[in-house]
Amino acid sequence: MNDDPAITIYHNPACGTSRNTLALIRNSGVEPTVVEYLQTPPDRATLLQLIGDMSIPVSGLLREKGTPYAELQLDDPSLTDDALIDAMLMHPILINRPIVVTPLGTKLCRPSEAVLDILPSSQLAPFAKEDGEVVIDDLGRRVV
């Protein structure tokens, strides 16, 4: 497996989607840089760069489930992007995941197979998600 510093995953090992995404990256023969973002959260500049590179609104990166989203009333339409970024920096669990950065783009990979759109290398073997759903067939082709 080749280490590839050009591929980074912002990963939460407790998240099945994140684990499946990491496994798909590895199934392409690459060992990415893994940033466990709950342990090592991105700084403001990095977070803004990721959001900009994904061309999504700041609110598009907020995770609601299992977070203090409701408690912090982050659905308030009067909140500015800066306030939402501040909340994500204060509570990294609010950052949706996994985010993958490759030479072909940056993407929030939900569902996990969305990573296939930005991986520079083909899949090397069949692949099924943890729940058994087949994503890559015996010929290395994406199953749709």
Secondary structure as UniProt FT lines:
FT   STRAND          2..11
FT   TURN            13..14
FT   HELIX           16..26
FT   TURN            27..29
FT   STRAND          30..36
FT   TURN            37..39
FT   HELIX           44..54
FT   HELIX           58..61
FT   TURN            65..66
FT   TURN            69..75
FT   TURN            77..78
FT   HELIX           81..90
FT   HELIX           92..94
FT   STRAND          99..102
FT   TURN            103..104
FT   STRAND          105..108
FT   HELIX           112..117
FT   STRAND          127..128
FT   TURN            130..131
FT   STRAND          134..136
FT   TURN            138..139
//
